Amino acid sequence: MRTQPIMAALFAASVIGFGLAGAVKADSDITVLAGTCYNCHGTEGRSPGSIPSIAGQPYAVLLAQLQAFKAGEARNATVMSRLATGYTDEELEALARYFSEQ
C-alpha cells in the first residue's frame, strides 16, 4: 500500500513536532505563572504603586518570602498567604528565580 509510507512520515513528523512543542512549553511555563504576579506587582515585577516591586530582588529573599507566605508565617500579608498555597514548591522556586533575574 502506498499509504503506509505517508502514514509513517506523518507519525514521525507529529512525534518530532510534539517534542519541540514540549520544549517550548517548558520554557514558557514560568512566564505564564509570572503573569499572575504582574496583576499586583506590575509588569515584570516592577510595581508603579504601593505594592512592593519584586523584580531584581535576591533569589533567596524572594524564595524565603514565598515560602513564608505558603506556610502562613508571613506577617502583614494581605492576599499572598492565600495565593501562595496554590503553588508547588518547585513553582515558587521558579518564580523566585525568574523575578530575581528581572
Residue, then its C-alpha position, 0 to 999 in steps of 0.5 A: m500500500r502506498t499509504q503506509p509510507i505517508m502514514a509513517a512520515l506523518f507519525a514521525a513528523s507529529v512525534i518530532g513536532f510534539g517534542l519541540a512543542g514540549a520544549v517550548k512549553a517548558d520554557s514558557d511555563i514560568t512566564v505564564l505563572a509570572g503573569t499572575c504576579y504582574n496583576c499586583h506587582g506590575t509588569e515584570g515585577r516592577s510595581p508603579g504603586s504601593i505594592p512592593s516591586i519584586a523584580g531584581q530582588p535576591y533569589a533567596v529573599l524572594l524564595a524565603q518570602l514565598q515560602a513564608f507566605k505558603a506556610g502562613e508565617a508571613r506577617n502583614a500579608t494581605v492576599m499572598s498567604r492565600l495565593a501562595t498555597g496554590y503553588t508547588d514548591e518547585e513553582l515558587e522556586a521558579l518564580a523566585r528565580y525568574f523575578s530575581e533575574q528581572 
